Amino acid sequence: MSRRRWLALLVAGAASALLAAPAGAQSAIDIMKRRRELQRVHDEEERQILRLVSKSGATKERRVTRWILSGANDLDKILVRFQAPRDVENTALLTWEGKDGNDDQWLYLPSVKKPKRIAASGKKNRFMGTDFAYEDLRSEALAVHTYALVGSEVIDGADCWIVDAKPATERQAADSGYSHRKLWIRKDGYVTVKREFYDRHDRLEKVETHRKLVNVGGTTWRSNEVETPNAVAPASVAAARMRTNEVEMSDVQNGTRTVVIVESRAIDRGLRDEFFSEAELVR
């Protein structure tokens, strides 16, 4: 075979391979970055009910307010404060997202009168008797995880990517209570509607579900309830941000559940950076 003929066949083969590749194919990290970009707002306030359900079905309720600020450096700050009942009133958790994925967290207990820094090794522990660990309450740390696209599935009528997330560093693996997590992310709006958490023995530990997407301002959407079947967002959702107004975290190993119900939400009201400080934490 002549050199010219060989080169022609090589070019034709490369062209065929390119044509066979799916148009607009995205990697898992592309999906995660796009999700973060679309769902961010400058600041947000939510008033929530936490319903803690024991294995026997007994329930307790907590009322909390959660504030989030997305800073100019693209890092989030989150403040969660309990409003009721009286025995947990004014207890608060402050989280500062770290650029390297190693976040800072402080817990304020009114009885102690000063904030306590949460050690990295303690972030796998449960938060205030809920089924959420401290690490579940922070923003998705892209810098310290690797992501793989492992499939797709229809959830409540919407096609979703399934993305597997694993710790990317030895420190993250040591500090996390999970060997890996799976995230179901809607293809029409890049919003997470389900997460599965696997313990260090690779056994399913917890399942978190989100439902009923709602528009909370402009192109910003959220979700309202867990038990809404076939809740399909309108076609314009592709350019929208979304939220959930009810989230359920189920511990499949212990048989307990925590339901988060959003009573009200305010978007982009001008929260300032100094609000997310240790001084504000102990007010």
C-alpha positions in Angstrom: 0.0 0.0 0.0 1.4 3.4 -1.0 2.1 6.0 1.7 -0.5 8.3 0.2 -3.2 5.6 0.3 -2.3 4.7 3.9 -2.7 8.4 4.9 -6.0 8.7 3.2 -7.4 5.6 5.0 -6.1 7.0 8.3 -7.8 10.3 7.8 -11.0 8.7 6.7 -11.0 6.4 9.8 -10.4 9.4 12.1 -13.3 11.3 10.5 -15.6 8.3 10.9 -14.7 8.1 14.5 -15.5 11.7 15.1 -18.9 11.4 13.3 -19.7 8.4 15.4 -19.1 10.3 18.7 -22.3 11.7 20.2 -22.7 15.4 19.6 -22.4 17.5 22.8 -21.2 14.6 24.9 -20.2 15.7 28.4 -17.9 14.2 30.9 -19.0 13.7 34.5 -16.9 16.7 35.7 -18.4 18.9 32.9 -21.9 18.0 34.2 -20.9 18.7 37.8 -19.4 22.1 36.9 -22.4 23.0 34.8 -24.7 22.0 37.7 -22.9 24.3 40.0 -22.9 27.2 37.6 -26.6 27.0 36.8 -27.9 26.5 40.4 -25.9 29.3 42.0 -27.4 32.6 43.2 -25.8 35.4 45.1 -27.5 34.7 48.3 -30.5 32.7 49.6 -32.5 32.4 52.8 -34.7 29.4 53.7 -37.0 28.8 56.7 -37.3 25.1 57.2 -39.0 22.4 59.3 -36.8 19.4 60.1 -39.0 16.3 60.8 -37.0 13.6 62.5 -38.6 10.1 62.2 -37.4 7.3 64.3 -37.4 3.6 63.4 -40.6 3.1 65.4 -42.2 6.0 63.5 -42.1 8.6 66.4 -41.4 12.1 65.2 -39.8 15.2 66.4 -39.8 18.6 64.7 -37.2 21.4 64.6 -37.4 24.8 63.0 -34.3 26.2 61.4 -33.2 29.1 59.1 -30.5 28.5 56.6 -28.6 31.3 54.8 -26.2 30.8 51.9 -23.8 33.4 50.3 -21.9 32.7 47.1 -18.8 34.9 47.3 -16.9 36.6 44.5 -14.3 33.9 44.7 -17.0 31.3 43.8 -16.9 29.8 47.3 -20.0 29.4 49.5 -20.7 30.3 53.1 -23.6 28.7 54.9 -25.2 29.5 58.2 -27.8 27.2 59.8 -29.6 28.4 63.0 -32.2 26.5 65.0 -35.2 28.6 66.0 -37.2 26.0 67.9 -37.9 24.1 70.1 -36.5 25.8 73.1 -33.9 23.1 74.0 -32.1 23.7 70.7 -33.0 27.4 70.1 -30.1 29.5 68.7 -27.8 26.4 68.1 -26.0 27.2 64.9 -23.6 25.8 62.3 -21.3 27.9 60.1 -19.6 26.5 57.1 -17.0 28.2 54.9 -16.2 26.4 51.7 -12.5 25.9 51.1 -10.9 26.4 47.7 -9.0 23.1 48.1 -12.2 21.3 49.2 -11.2 21.3 52.9 -14.1 23.4 54.4 -14.1 25.1 57.8 -17.1 24.4 60.1 -18.0 25.8 63.5 -20.8 24.6 65.8 -22.3 27.0 68.3 -24.0 25.6 71.4 -25.7 28.3 73.5 -24.9 26.4 76.7 -21.2 26.5 75.9 -21.3 30.2 74.9 -18.6 29.9 72.3 -18.2 28.2 68.8 -16.5 24.8 68.5 -14.5 24.1 65.4 -15.5 20.8 63.8 -12.4 18.7 63.2 -12.0 17.2 59.7 -12.3 13.8 61.2 -15.6 14.7 62.9 -17.4 15.8 59.7 -18.6 12.2 59.1 -20.7 12.5 62.4 -24.4 13.1 62.4 -25.7 16.7 62.8 -27.9 17.4 65.8 -29.7 14.1 65.8 -30.6 14.2 62.1 -29.7 11.7 59.4 -27.5 14.3 57.8 -23.8 14.2 58.5 -21.8 17.5 58.8 -20.2 16.7 55.4 -23.7 16.4 53.8 -24.4 20.0 54.7 -21.6 21.6 52.7 -21.4 22.5 49.0 -20.3 19.8 46.6 -16.5 19.8 46.8 -15.4 19.4 43.2 -11.7 19.8 44.1 -11.5 16.7 46.3 -13.6 14.2 44.3 -13.4 12.3 41.1 -16.5 11.9 39.0 -17.5 9.2 36.6 -20.6 9.0 34.4 -22.1 5.5 35.2 -25.4 5.5 33.5 -28.8 7.2 33.2 -32.3 6.7 34.6 -35.7 8.4 34.4 -36.8 9.8 37.8 -40.3 11.2 38.0 -40.6 11.4 34.2 -37.2 13.3 33.7 -34.1 11.7 32.2 -31.2 11.9 34.6 -27.4 11.3 34.4 -26.1 9.0 37.2 -22.7 10.4 38.4 -20.5 8.5 40.8 -18.4 10.6 43.2 -15.3 9.2 45.0 -12.8 10.9 47.3 -9.8 12.0 45.2 -7.3 12.5 48.0 -6.1 10.4 50.9 -7.2 13.1 53.3 -10.7 13.3 51.9 -11.0 9.5 52.0 -9.9 9.4 55.6 -12.2 12.3 56.7 -15.3 11.1 54.8 -17.7 8.5 56.1 -18.4 7.4 52.5 -16.5 5.2 50.1 -18.5 6.9 47.3 -21.8 8.6 46.4 -24.1 8.5 43.4 -25.9 11.5 42.2 -28.9 11.6 39.8 -28.8 14.9 37.9 -31.6 16.0 35.5 -30.5 16.4 32.0 -33.0 19.2 31.3 -31.9 21.5 34.1 -28.7 20.1 35.8 -30.4 19.8 39.2 -29.7 16.9 41.6 -32.9 15.0 42.4 -31.4 12.0 44.2 -28.3 11.0 46.1 -27.1 7.6 47.4 -24.4 7.3 50.1 -22.3 4.2 50.5 -20.4 3.4 53.7 -16.7 2.5 53.9 -17.7 -1.2 53.2 -19.4 -0.1 50.0 -22.9 -0.8 51.4 -25.8 1.5 50.8 -26.2 3.6 53.9 -28.5 6.5 53.0 -30.8 7.7 50.2 -31.7 11.4 49.7 -34.6 12.3 47.4 -35.9 15.7 46.1 -39.2 16.4 44.3 -41.4 19.1 42.7 -39.3 21.7 41.1 -40.4 25.3 41.4 -39.3 28.6 40.0 -38.2 30.9 42.8 -37.3 33.9 40.7 -36.3 34.6 37.1 -34.5 31.5 35.8 -34.2 30.1 39.4 -36.1 26.9 40.2 -36.5 24.8 43.3 -38.4 21.6 44.2 -41.4 21.4 46.5 -42.1 17.9 47.8 -40.7 14.4 47.8 -43.9 12.5 47.1 -44.9 14.2 43.8 -45.1 11.6 41.0 -44.3 12.5 37.4 -43.3 16.1 38.3 -41.8 17.3 35.0 -40.5 20.8 34.7 -41.5 23.0 31.7 -39.3 23.1 28.6 -37.7 26.4 29.6 -36.1 24.6 32.6 -32.9 24.0 30.5 -31.8 27.5 31.1 -33.1 27.6 34.7 -31.8 27.3 38.2 -33.8 24.9 40.4 -34.4 24.3 44.1 -36.2 21.7 46.3 -38.7 22.7 48.9 -38.8 19.2 50.5 -36.0 16.8 50.9 -36.0 13.4 52.6 -32.8 11.7 53.9 -33.4 8.0 54.7 -31.0 5.9 56.6 -31.6 2.4 55.1 -29.3 0.7 57.6 -30.9 2.2 60.8 -34.4 2.7 59.5 -34.6 6.4 60.4 -35.6 9.4 58.2 -35.2 13.2 58.3 -37.6 15.3 56.2 -36.7 18.9 55.4 -39.7 21.1 54.4 -39.0 24.6 53.2 -41.7 27.0 54.4 -40.4 30.1 52.8 -37.4 31.2 50.7 -35.9 34.6 49.6 -33.4 34.9 46.8 -30.8 37.7 46.3 -31.8 40.0 49.1 -28.3 41.4 49.5 -26.8 39.3 52.4 -23.3 40.6 53.3 -20.1 38.6 53.9 -19.8 39.8 57.6 -23.1 38.0 58.3 -21.3 34.7 57.9 -18.8 35.2 60.7 -18.0 33.8 64.1 -19.4 37.0 65.7 -22.7 36.4 64.0 -22.6 32.8 64.9 -22.6 33.5 68.7 -25.1 36.4 68.7 
